[in-house]
Amino acid sequence: MNHILVINSSALGEASVSRHLVGSTVQRMLELNPNAVVTYRDLNDAPVPHLTSATVAGIRAVAQTQDELAAQALSDELIAELKAADVLVIGAPMYNFSIPSSLRSWFDYVLRPRVTFAYGAGGVQGLLSSDMRVIVIESRGGLYSEGPTKAMDFQEPYLRTLLGFIGITDVTFIHAERIGSGPEARELAIETAKSRIEEVVTVSGR
């Protein structure tokens, strides 16, 4: 846990549950390892631009134009941050049963052919270190980890797939659910998530 990369993607600022819980996670990590380096990237304050016809070749092909070269340079920067990290902490609120478009855009720049993944005779190969540990904080207005609404969860399976595609498989998901069901449910969700954070971080920090 020498280098922690923190990705926040909520559009709610200080009112964000996921942002609050990400802060608690990093604080606990630093208590266990005060010398850890933390890199923060807030996708609300500094959005990663969505790919367009003017920029997509900077990620998917050979960059030639100024727009394509700028996209490639940003991709290089984001991937360098990711490669430098031992632990990745992602704040991922559920928006419309999936992830915020800001987080999707970050992945669009990070999932890069021949750099973070490659196709071979045996299929796709993730090129990032399988030793990286990921903690994803998922805040949700309803209950989607169980019951009939679980089939509507396109958030967690999607994130697991994206990370696995580039070789990152040690992923822990921490849920704060039913935060839209009133103040008491919201507070219970936050406290339950904090207890889970304490358990996960303390075990990993030993």
Summary of the structure (lengths in Angstrom):
residues: 206
radius of gyration: 17.3
end to end distance: 10.1
largest distance: 54.5
contacts: 662
relative contact order: 0.17
helix: 43%
strand: 21%
